[in-house]
Every structure is written in structure tokens, then in C-alpha cells.
Amino acid sequence: MTNPIIDSHHHFWDPASGGDYGWLSGPFEPINRKFEPSDLRPSLKKNSVTGTVLVQTWNDLGETWDFIRTAQATDFVAGVVGWVDLTDPKVGDTLAALKAAPEGKWLVGVRHLIQTETDPNWLSRDDAKRGLKAVEAAGLVYDLVPNLPQLPSCIHTVGAFPQARFVLDHISKPEIRNRGFDEWAVLIRQFRSERDHVWCKLSGMVTEADWKTWTPEDLKPYVREVLEVFGTERCMFGTDWPVCLVAASYDRVVDALRECLKDLSEGELVRIFGLNAIEAYRLPEFQEPNV
């Protein structure tokens, strides 16, 4: 059997649906259109991608319901990271309703766009922590999506929830275009003592680099650092499609990551390109019966 390849991070959206897509303007105008499964399928086939994780795009429960239904109807979507209001006292009931739905098995994780909050310590608030306990109790992963100002609160949070599962999106979005390695590395290294229950996505890097001039050489120091901190057993491939399209095609994102990882063994590559995402998210279609 061919080893599975899992794109652990991509999106679908339709700006005409009324969602919060105001950011799709200016330099992001080229991707201000509808993206749906048929748009992604050719790239998955070309790159032998077995399955994907579909990730929320705005803080809306309706989108979460839409995405698990999309997963039910789409052969390649292997899991959904949705959104729920962590600060809602009834968030546990919301998660239970999602999981009990006919499409509920596809919900594998939750995230909140914490970088849009004015408080960089939003995730450390008591009401947010209560919500994280509900996510943990529901057996779901929590995706962390910080910019650098929110990263300290993420480090604190994973330490406060040693039994929960966390995935750090986009290697925490360092400012690659501005050579922001040192400031980022000081913080990312603090995950070393907590990495047993934290995974990291090797995704989103091309849009943090110079869109017009970046090369794999610009990404390599960041990839090496993340591999040092999390190990090859807790890093996973992701494209951040279609956001990545402002800086690179799907194919180029895949090729660049393979270039950054070319010195690894075949076994390590198998883990990063597929098995780690399956393990972290417990992707239902890849689990053994009765597990």
C-alpha cells in the first residue's frame, strides 16, 4: 500500500456567502473568489495527495457545520478543524451536537483566530481556558494560529493543558521577509519541554516570505529550527492553499518543502508528509477498526 500523503492545512471559501473576508483585498485581491473542492482536486492528484484537513477561515459556527458536511460529500477531505466559541459557557453542548451529527466524525479539531483579538493573552483568559477544557474533553485537537505577539500565550497554554493535543499552525508565522528568525526562534524553542503533545505544521511559510523573490533557501533555516524543536515525529506538511497562491502555486509549495527536507530519511519523510497528521488529528478514515 502506498504511504498516505496528507495536506494538513487548506481552506475553501466563497466571499459572496457573507463571511468575514474583508482581508481579501489589496495584495490578496487575486484570491478574492470562490474556492471549492473541484479547484483543489487537480493539484492533489498531481502531487499524489491522499487526503486533506479542511481548516476554518473565520470565526463562525455556521462555517463549521458547512465544512463537516463538505467533508462528508468530498472524498479527499479527511478531517475538519472548525470553530466554536470557546468563551460560551455552553461550548461543550455545541461540540457534542457537532459530534453527534451524521457528519460529526469529520470534526477533528477546533481553532480560533487569536491573532485578530486585541488582547494578545486572549487564550489565557479564564473563559477561553474553560472552553479549551471542553475541547480536550471532546477528544479534539486545538489548533494554535498566532502571530508572534500571541505566541507566549500559546506556550503558556500548552503547558497548562498537558493532556490535550495542540497543533501549531504555520510554524507561528515568523516574519521571513524581514529576516525575523532570531526573535521567532527564541520563542519557538520554548516548546521543547512541551512538545510531546504539540505538533507543528510546516505550512504558511511562503506568504511570510517575499512573495516575488523567495526561494527554498529562505525557508530552510526556519524548517531546520522547527525540526530541531519538534522532531520529525511531530511536524506535518501543509500548503495553506489557496492563501499560498499569492506567493506560489500548490506544486511549488510542495516542491519547496521537499527541497527543505531533502536530507531526511524516507521514513522521516513518510511521517512528515502523512503519518503525523493522521496521528495528531486521529483522522477517521485512516484509523484501524474499533480504535
Secondary structure, DSSP 8 states (H G I E B T S, - for coil): -----EEEEE--B-GGGT-S-TTSSGGGGGG-S-B-HHHHHHHHHHTT--EEEEE--SS-HHHHHHHHHHHHH-TTEEEEEE---TT-TTHHHHHHHHHHSTTGGGEEEEE--GGGSS-TTGGGSHHHHHHHHHHHHTT-EEEE---GGGHHHHHHHHHH-TTSEEEEGGGG---GGGT-HHHHHHHHGGGGGGGGGEEEEE-S-TTTS-TTT--HHHHHHHHHHHHHHH-TTSEEE---BTGGGGT--HHHHHHHHHHHTTTS-HHHHHIIIIIHHHHHHT-GGGS-TT-
